[in-house]
Amino acid sequence: MLQKFGLGIDIVKVERFKNKPYSRNKIFYKKIFLDSEIKYCLKHKNSAIHFSGKFAIKESVKKSIRQDISFLDIETYYLNSKPKIKLKNNLDYNFLVSMSHEKEFAIATVVSEELL
């Protein structure tokens, strides 16, 4: 079986999401994040840092795969405190993901493996 690998990395300034609060920008957020992702971020006191991290993951996924997909086709979630990715379409990929945030920035790296 042939395998193709991809790598994506993205860094996000947390201030971008702090300056755009969910309560006044719901349409913007719903173009990027699934309801489950919004709910996850809003349950935290500093939701901006969590939105930033999830956005960095989604951007990293888009950079790591060959197909052009929507942010809403990418689901981010956590399993055993580790970030995970699931695609909403029939694209067959495995992912390794790492995400970190610290005060002003969130960063994510994604390694994708396309199963052919």
Solvent accessible surface area in square Angstrom, and as a share of the most:
residue,aa,sasa,rsa
1,M,178,0.80
2,L,135,0.67
3,Q,89,0.40
4,K,99,0.42
5,F,135,0.56
6,G,17,0.16
7,L,119,0.59
8,G,3,0.02
9,I,96,0.49
10,D,22,0.12
11,I,103,0.53
12,V,1,0.01
13,K,90,0.38
14,V,2,0.01
15,E,89,0.40
16,R,134,0.49
17,F,7,0.03
18,K,115,0.49
19,N,107,0.55
20,K,71,0.30
21,P,40,0.25
22,Y,36,0.14
23,S,83,0.54
24,R,186,0.68
25,N,35,0.18
26,K,101,0.43
27,I,134,0.68
28,F,67,0.28
29,Y,2,0.01
30,K,97,0.41
31,K,135,0.57
32,I,12,0.06
33,F,3,0.01
34,L,36,0.18
35,D,103,0.53
36,S,66,0.43
37,E,1,0.01
38,I,8,0.04
39,K,155,0.66
40,Y,57,0.22
41,C,0,0.00
42,L,78,0.39
43,K,144,0.61
44,H,57,0.25
45,K,212,0.90
46,N,63,0.32
47,S,29,0.18
48,A,9,0.07
49,I,18,0.09
50,H,28,0.13
51,F,3,0.01
52,S,0,0.00
53,G,0,0.00
54,K,2,0.01
55,F,19,0.08
56,A,0,0.00
57,I,1,0.00
58,K,0,0.00
59,E,38,0.17
60,S,0,0.00
61,V,0,0.00
62,K,57,0.24
63,K,109,0.46
64,S,9,0.06
65,I,15,0.08
66,R,161,0.59
67,Q,56,0.25
68,D,137,0.71
69,I,14,0.07
70,S,54,0.35
71,F,42,0.18
72,L,65,0.33
73,D,41,0.21
74,I,0,0.00
75,E,26,0.12
76,T,5,0.03
77,Y,77,0.29
78,Y,64,0.24
79,L,98,0.49
80,N,131,0.67
81,S,106,0.69
82,K,127,0.54
83,P,23,0.15
84,K,74,0.31
85,I,20,0.10
86,K,105,0.44
87,L,20,0.10
88,K,107,0.45
89,N,57,0.29
90,N,157,0.80
91,L,50,0.25
92,D,84,0.43
93,Y,27,0.10
94,N,75,0.39
95,F,39,0.16
96,L,128,0.64
97,V,28,0.16
98,S,71,0.46
99,M,36,0.16
100,S,64,0.41
101,H,61,0.27
102,E,116,0.52
103,K,160,0.68
104,E,104,0.47
105,F,88,0.37
106,A,0,0.00
107,I,67,0.34
108,A,1,0.01
109,T,46,0.27
110,V,0,0.00
111,V,55,0.31
112,S,1,0.01
113,E,33,0.15
114,E,15,0.07
115,L,49,0.24
116,L,92,0.46
